[in-house]
Amino acid sequence: MADAHDLHELLRASTGDTGCTAGAAILDAYAELELAGEDAAGVYPGTAIHLQSCPGCRADHDGLLEAARRFGDMRPQ
C-alpha cells in the first residue's frame, strides 16, 4: 500500500502539468522525439512535467519506449 508521501506526490498538481488525458494523446509523438534524440520535454513541457509526477503515465511512457527500441525496426507482413 502506498504511504502518505506517495499519495501526496500522485495527487499534487504541478504548474504546467497537462494531466493524463492530454499527455496520452501525444505520448507516441513524445517518445518518437526522444528516440530521435530530440528535446521532447522542450516540445511538450506539460507532458514532461506530468511524467515526473504520474507513475501510471510514466510506466506507459517507459513501456512505449521499450517496445519501440525492441520492435521499432519490424515491418508488418
C-alpha positions as CSV (number, residue, x, y, z in Angstrom):
1,M,0.0,0.0,0.0
2,A,1.2,3.5,-0.8
3,D,2.4,5.7,2.0
4,A,1.2,9.3,2.6
5,H,4.2,10.7,0.7
6,D,3.5,8.6,-2.4
7,L,-0.2,9.6,-2.3
8,H,0.7,13.3,-1.9
9,E,3.1,13.0,-4.9
10,L,0.4,11.4,-7.0
11,L,-2.3,13.9,-6.2
12,R,-0.4,17.2,-6.2
13,A,-0.8,19.4,-9.2
14,S,2.4,20.8,-10.7
15,T,2.3,24.1,-12.5
16,G,2.1,23.3,-16.3
17,D,1.1,19.7,-15.8
18,T,-1.1,18.7,-18.7
19,G,-2.6,15.7,-16.9
20,C,-3.2,12.1,-18.0
21,T,-5.7,12.7,-20.8
22,A,-3.7,15.4,-22.7
23,G,-0.4,13.5,-22.2
24,A,-1.8,10.3,-23.5
25,A,-2.9,11.9,-26.7
26,I,0.7,12.8,-27.7
27,L,2.7,10.2,-25.8
28,D,3.7,8.4,-29.1
29,A,5.0,11.7,-30.6
30,Y,6.8,12.4,-27.3
31,A,8.5,9.0,-27.4
32,E,9.4,9.4,-31.1
33,L,11.1,12.7,-30.4
34,E,13.1,11.1,-27.6
35,L,14.1,8.1,-29.8
36,A,15.3,10.6,-32.4
37,G,17.5,12.3,-29.9
38,E,15.3,15.4,-29.9
39,D,14.2,17.5,-26.9
40,A,10.7,16.1,-26.3
41,A,10.5,18.0,-23.0
42,G,11.1,21.2,-24.8
43,V,8.4,20.5,-27.4
44,Y,5.9,19.1,-24.8
45,P,6.8,20.7,-21.5
46,G,3.5,19.9,-19.9
47,T,3.8,16.2,-20.6
48,A,7.4,16.2,-19.3
49,I,6.1,17.7,-16.0
50,H,3.3,15.2,-15.9
51,L,5.6,12.2,-16.4
52,Q,7.6,13.3,-13.4
53,S,4.6,13.0,-11.1
54,C,2.4,10.3,-12.5
55,P,3.6,6.8,-12.1
56,G,0.9,5.3,-14.4
57,C,1.7,7.6,-17.3
58,R,5.5,7.2,-16.7
59,A,5.0,3.4,-16.9
60,D,3.1,3.7,-20.2
61,H,5.9,6.0,-21.5
62,D,8.6,3.6,-20.4
63,G,6.8,0.7,-21.9
64,L,6.3,2.5,-25.2
65,L,10.0,3.4,-25.4
66,E,11.0,-0.2,-24.6
67,A,8.6,-1.6,-27.3
68,A,9.9,0.9,-29.9
69,R,13.5,0.0,-29.1
70,R,12.8,-3.7,-29.3
71,F,10.4,-3.9,-32.2
72,G,10.7,-0.5,-33.9
73,D,12.5,-1.9,-36.9
74,M,9.9,-4.6,-37.6
75,R,7.5,-4.0,-40.6
76,P,4.0,-5.6,-41.0
77,Q,4.0,-8.6,-43.2
